Amino acid sequence: MKKAKQVLAIVGICLLVALYGSTLVFAIIDDPKTFTFLAAAIAATIIIPVMLWVMGIFLRLAKKDDKEN
């Protein structure tokens, strides 16, 4: 269970770093299509940590169920 949390944390960190980098690049590039990509990157910056938090809760609940059985 600890390994799963570590893997989720590392994946989350990598995704957020990539999103911050892409957000910077999209903000610098002056093209009408990049606004859509910029908005998607900003939305994903909010959504990804929330999804990882929810997955952590599910892992914690699964761990409790394993102890009961």
N, C-alpha and C positions, 0 to 999 in steps of 0.2 A: 504494500500500500504506500509505503514511503517513497519507493521508486517511482510510482505513478505520479505522485505529487511533484517530485523533482522534475520528471519529464515534462509535465504540464507547465511548470514554472519556467523551465528553459525554453520551451516552445513559445510561451507567452512573451518572454523577454525578446526573443528573436523576432517575433512578429511585430511587436511594438517598436523596436529599433528600426525595422524595415519600413514600417508605416511612418515614423517620424522623418526618416530620410526621404521617403517618397513625398510626404507632405511638403517638405522644404523644396524639393525639386519642382513639384507642381506649382508651388507659390511663385517660384522664380520664372518659370516658363510662361510666356505670354501668348497663349493660344486659347481660342474659345472652348475647345474640348477639354482642356485641363481643369476647368472649374468643376466639371462633373467628377473627375478623378480626385480632385482636392476634397470635395464634399464627401466622397466615399471613403477616403483615407481618414478624414476627421471623424466620421461616423464609426468606422471600424476601430479607431483609437478608443472610443467609448465602449463599444459592444464587446470587443475581445476580452478586456479585463472582467467584465460582468459575466461573460460566458465561462471564463476560467474559475471565477468565484463560485458559480453555480455547480460546475463540475467538481470542485473541491467539497462542496456540501454533499453532493451525491456520493463521493468517495467516502466521506465521513459516515454517512448513513449506511452505506454498504458494509463498512467495517463494523458498525454496531450490530447489524443483522448477522454477520458472520460469527460474532461472539455469542449471540443468543442461541444459535444453532449448534 
